[in-house]
Amino acid sequence: MDVDELKAKVARLEALHAEFERKFPALYEETDYESLLVNVKELHSLILEKLDLASALYRELARVGGRAEGLAKEIHRNEHQMKFRLEEVLSLLSKATDYDARMKLGTAMDRLSGFHRIYDYAVGRSLSALDAEVEGLTLLMEGEKEKKVPPSIMDKLRKIDEIEGELGVVKRFMFRLYTHPGDVHKVEEALKDWHSRGLLWVEARNVEKLSGVQDAGEILEGLTLIGVVEKKMRGGEGVYRHRTFSPG
């Protein structure tokens, strides 16, 4: 996948959309069928080019999947509907000498105008979001070329892993607190007991030995996350201190 080519297509689609939006209001200013026909043909020509680009983007991003594919599909759907609305008006304008066609033209123009209000917002929003998605693909492809994930993404992944790990600890701690509150109390008291003996920072195994509670380290981690206990690393191993014994 050529991400630079994708970016160029998105940029071209944005430029065409801006041009379409500049020209569309002229439809409300025309007073004769001939001038209206010229303007609608110009808009139709722009839509055909936009639809070709939207189709190409959708085909390429279908291989990526996810939000990028969904956005490309949404743009393609809106461009296709706008093409249909314009072709409905074109068909009636080509029969402008026919009384029935002139009567139907007003209704078709109303439908076109009503759809345009949705179309402008939907396509503009989707293009902006797709631009950001393609920029994200650029970062991923750069990381792939270097055989590594970009540092910014690695940092986010690490943070996600940390949060998920902490959430797991809290869930297990809360379950232990609910089902065996005595274990939590014993671990907390054992930690304080070690402090009263002059040991300021205590290893989990020492707390487990004094309290008799298995997996005391997990309870200490939970107490740390809720702010009851402090933790630091010493020699590659976590040691704990109850906050009531913290200086100051």
Salt bridges, closest charged atoms under 4 A:
GLU5 OE2 - LYS9 NZ 3.28
GLU19 OE2 - LYS23 NZ 3.37
GLU21 OE1 - HIS116 NE2 2.79
GLU42 OE1 - LYS23 NZ 3.87
GLU49 OE2 - ARG12 NH2 2.85
GLU60 OE2 - LYS9 NZ 2.47
GLU74 OE2 - ARG77 NH2 2.87
GLU79 OE2 - LYS50 NZ 2.91
GLU87 OE2 - HIS44 NE2 2.87
GLU87 OE2 - LYS83 NZ 3.00
GLU88 OE1 - ARG85 NH1 3.89
GLU88 OE2 - ARG111 NH2 2.40
ASP120 OD1 - HIS17 NE2 3.37
GLU133 OE2 - ARG67 NH1 3.37
GLU135 OE1 - LYS7 NZ 3.58
ASP155 OD1 - ARG158 NH2 2.49
ASP183 OD2 - ARG176 NE 3.26
GLU188 OE2 - HIS242 NE2 2.75
GLU189 OE2 - LYS192 NZ 3.80
ASP193 OD1 - ARG197 NE 3.30
GLU203 OE1 - ARG205 NH2 2.57
GLU218 OE2 - ARG172 NE 3.02
GLU221 OE2 - LYS231 NZ 2.69
GLU230 OE1 - ARG241 NE 3.18
GLU230 OE2 - ARG243 NH1 3.56
GLU237 OE2 - ARG205 NH1 2.95
